[in-house]
Amino acid sequence: MSGTGDETRSGALCAVHLPRAGRPLIGRPWRPEPEAEELPRLGRFPAVQPGQPAIERLAPTSALVGYRGPTACAAAGITYRQLDYWARTGLLEPSVRSAYPAGAQRLYSFRDILLLKIVKRLLDAGVSLQNIRVAVTHLQSADQTGLTGLTLMCDGATVYECTSPQQVVDLLNGGQGVFGIAVGAVWQELEATLGRLHGERTDTGETLVGHDPGDELAQRRHRAV
């Protein structure tokens, strides 16, 4: 068989070369592989560490997010000794995971840390632990809508629950309420704080890396140098 030699050029088909799997190659124009679309990001909280596959993001308030003791302390403004004491005495135990069996890491929910933060403020106002226990029990039974609409007023001895501005005014006029905690404002403050701290998925145990805009800005400045 004679030929010009063009058949042996790189990429050319020879009479004895068959396309793989018997499928003809001629007439099938090459098309680039479509680029993988980035999955949508939900909420403010990344669900995986850098380098892991991108999946949905979770808000700090999600029931799928838990926080270990040191993170709970940092967000609530308390010491680990206080956290441990309150858990062991039953004042406020973690609702996601306790320290039992031995060696397990306590895991707190967003609502747990919200109550830790409120307990800290009540203690600073001079409220007794006995009255704080009553307040915590009541707050744990409240739904989210009712919780964020509450204002706690205290005179150093008693905690009063106010669900309307008029009730706050009545307490102030009566000279009883001298210290107030707007639970909704504490909620918003805590949500922003926990969005910058690390958490853990309660269903898979994956580490959740917080998103700190300050760190991101610093990284951009570093890349620009």
C-alpha positions as CSV (number, residue, x, y, z in Angstrom):
1,M,0.0,0.0,0.0
2,S,1.4,3.3,-1.0
3,G,0.9,6.6,0.6
4,T,2.2,10.1,0.9
5,G,3.1,9.7,4.6
6,D,0.4,12.3,5.7
7,E,-1.5,9.5,7.4
8,T,1.3,9.1,10.0
9,R,1.3,12.7,11.0
10,S,0.5,13.3,14.7
11,G,-3.3,13.3,15.2
12,A,-4.1,11.8,11.8
13,L,-6.1,8.5,11.5
14,C,-4.5,5.6,9.7
15,A,-6.4,2.9,7.9
16,V,-5.5,0.3,10.6
17,H,-6.3,2.6,13.5
18,L,-9.9,2.4,14.8
19,P,-11.5,4.9,17.1
20,R,-11.8,3.8,20.7
21,A,-14.9,1.7,21.4
22,G,-15.7,1.7,17.7
23,R,-17.3,5.2,17.8
24,P,-16.6,7.5,14.9
25,L,-14.6,10.6,15.7
26,I,-15.1,12.4,12.4
27,G,-18.0,14.9,12.5
28,R,-18.0,15.3,16.3
29,P,-16.7,18.8,16.9
30,W,-14.7,19.2,20.1
31,R,-16.4,21.1,22.9
32,P,-14.7,22.2,26.1
33,E,-16.0,20.6,29.3
34,P,-18.5,22.9,31.1
35,E,-17.1,24.5,34.2
36,A,-18.5,23.3,37.4
37,E,-20.9,25.9,38.8
38,E,-20.3,27.2,42.2
39,L,-22.9,26.0,44.7
40,P,-25.0,28.8,46.3
41,R,-23.9,29.9,49.7
42,L,-26.6,30.3,52.3
43,G,-26.4,32.3,55.4
44,R,-23.2,33.7,56.9
45,F,-21.5,30.6,58.2
46,P,-19.3,28.4,56.1
47,A,-20.0,24.7,56.6
48,V,-16.5,23.3,55.8
49,Q,-12.8,24.1,56.2
50,P,-10.9,25.7,53.3
51,G,-10.0,23.2,50.6
52,Q,-13.0,21.0,51.3
53,P,-15.9,20.7,48.8
54,A,-18.2,23.7,48.9
55,I,-21.6,22.9,50.4
56,E,-24.3,25.1,51.9
57,R,-23.5,27.6,54.5
58,L,-25.2,27.6,57.8
59,A,-26.3,30.6,59.9
60,P,-24.9,30.7,63.5
61,T,-28.5,30.3,64.8
62,S,-29.0,27.0,62.9
63,A,-29.9,23.9,64.9
64,L,-27.1,22.1,62.9
65,V,-24.4,24.3,64.4
66,G,-22.9,23.7,67.9
67,Y,-20.1,25.5,69.8
68,R,-17.5,24.0,72.1
69,G,-16.8,25.4,75.6
70,P,-14.0,27.8,74.8
71,T,-16.0,29.4,71.9
72,A,-19.1,29.7,74.2
73,C,-17.0,31.4,76.8
74,A,-15.5,33.9,74.3
75,A,-19.0,34.7,72.9
76,A,-20.7,35.0,76.3
77,G,-17.9,36.9,78.0
78,I,-17.4,34.4,80.8
79,T,-14.5,32.3,82.1
80,Y,-14.3,28.5,81.5
81,R,-14.5,28.0,85.2
82,Q,-17.9,29.7,85.3
83,L,-19.0,27.7,82.3
84,D,-17.9,24.4,84.0
85,Y,-19.5,25.3,87.3
86,W,-22.8,26.3,85.8
87,A,-23.0,23.1,83.9
88,R,-22.0,20.9,86.8
89,T,-24.5,22.6,89.1
90,G,-27.3,22.4,86.6
91,L,-27.8,26.1,86.2
92,L,-27.2,25.9,82.4
93,E,-26.1,22.7,80.8
94,P,-25.3,22.3,77.0
95,S,-28.3,21.2,75.1
96,V,-26.4,19.7,72.2
97,R,-23.9,17.5,73.9
98,S,-22.9,17.2,77.6
99,A,-19.5,16.2,79.0
100,Y,-20.7,12.6,79.5
101,P,-19.5,10.0,78.6
102,A,-16.2,11.0,80.1
103,G,-13.9,12.7,77.6
104,A,-16.7,14.1,75.4
105,Q,-16.5,17.8,74.5
106,R,-19.5,19.9,75.6
107,L,-21.3,21.4,72.7
108,Y,-23.6,24.4,73.2
109,S,-26.3,25.7,70.9
110,F,-26.9,29.3,69.9
111,R,-29.7,29.6,72.4
112,D,-27.5,28.1,75.2
113,I,-24.9,30.8,74.6
114,L,-27.6,33.5,74.5
115,L,-28.7,32.4,78.0
116,L,-25.1,32.3,79.2
117,K,-24.7,35.9,78.1
118,I,-27.9,36.9,79.9
119,V,-26.8,35.1,83.0
120,K,-23.6,37.0,83.0
121,R,-25.4,40.3,82.8
122,L,-27.8,39.4,85.6
123,L,-24.9,38.4,87.8
124,D,-23.2,41.7,87.1
125,A,-26.4,43.4,88.1
126,G,-26.3,41.7,91.5
127,V,-29.2,39.2,90.9
128,S,-28.9,36.1,93.1
129,L,-28.3,32.7,91.6
130,Q,-31.6,31.5,92.9
131,N,-33.5,34.2,91.0
132,I,-31.3,33.6,87.9
133,R,-32.2,29.9,87.9
134,V,-35.9,30.9,87.8
135,A,-35.3,33.3,84.9
136,V,-33.2,30.7,83.0
137,T,-35.9,28.0,83.4
138,H,-38.5,30.5,82.0
139,L,-36.4,31.6,79.1
140,Q,-35.6,28.0,78.1
141,S,-39.3,27.3,77.7
142,A,-40.0,30.4,75.6
143,D,-40.3,30.2,71.8
144,Q,-38.0,32.2,69.6
145,T,-40.5,34.9,68.8
146,G,-41.5,35.4,72.4
147,L,-37.8,35.3,73.5
148,T,-36.6,38.0,71.2
149,G,-39.4,40.3,72.1
150,L,-38.7,40.2,75.9
151,T,-37.0,42.8,78.0
152,L,-35.7,41.7,81.4
153,M,-35.7,44.3,84.1
154,C,-34.2,43.8,87.5
155,D,-33.7,45.8,90.7
156,G,-30.8,43.7,92.0
157,A,-33.0,41.2,93.7
158,T,-35.9,40.4,91.4
159,V,-36.1,39.8,87.7
160,Y,-39.2,41.1,85.9
161,E,-40.3,40.1,82.4
162,C,-41.6,42.8,80.2
163,T,-43.3,42.1,76.8
164,S,-44.3,45.7,76.0
165,P,-42.7,49.2,76.3
166,Q,-45.6,50.2,78.6
167,Q,-44.6,47.5,81.1
168,V,-41.0,48.8,81.1
169,V,-42.3,52.3,81.7
170,D,-44.6,51.1,84.6
171,L,-41.6,49.5,86.3
172,L,-39.4,52.5,85.9
173,N,-42.2,54.8,87.3
174,G,-42.6,52.5,90.2
175,G,-38.9,52.7,91.0
176,Q,-38.4,48.9,90.7
177,G,-36.6,48.4,87.5
178,V,-33.1,49.8,87.5
179,F,-31.4,47.5,85.0
180,G,-32.8,46.2,81.7
181,I,-31.7,43.6,79.2
182,A,-33.3,43.7,75.7
183,V,-33.1,40.0,74.7
184,G,-33.6,40.8,71.0
185,A,-30.5,43.1,71.0
186,V,-28.4,40.5,72.8
187,W,-29.5,38.0,70.1
188,Q,-28.3,40.2,67.3
189,E,-25.1,40.9,69.0
190,L,-24.4,37.3,69.6
191,E,-25.3,36.3,66.1
192,A,-22.7,38.7,64.7
193,T,-20.1,37.4,67.2
194,L,-20.6,33.7,66.6
195,G,-20.4,34.3,62.8
196,R,-16.7,35.1,63.3
197,L,-16.0,32.1,65.5
198,H,-15.5,28.4,64.8
199,G,-18.4,26.0,65.3
200,E,-19.2,22.3,64.6
201,R,-21.8,20.6,62.6
202,T,-24.0,18.6,64.9
203,D,-24.9,16.0,62.3
204,T,-21.4,15.3,60.8
205,G,-18.9,16.7,63.3
206,E,-17.3,18.8,60.6
207,T,-15.5,22.0,61.8
208,L,-17.2,25.2,60.8
209,V,-14.8,28.0,60.1
210,G,-16.2,31.5,61.1
211,H,-16.1,34.4,58.7
212,D,-14.4,37.4,60.0
213,P,-14.6,40.4,57.6
214,G,-11.6,41.9,59.4
215,D,-9.4,38.9,58.6
216,E,-10.6,38.9,55.0
217,L,-9.7,42.6,54.7
218,A,-6.2,41.9,56.2
219,Q,-5.7,39.1,53.7
220,R,-6.6,41.3,50.8
221,R,-4.2,44.0,52.0
222,H,-1.4,41.4,52.4
223,R,-2.0,40.1,48.8
224,A,-1.9,43.7,47.5
225,V,1.6,44.4,49.0
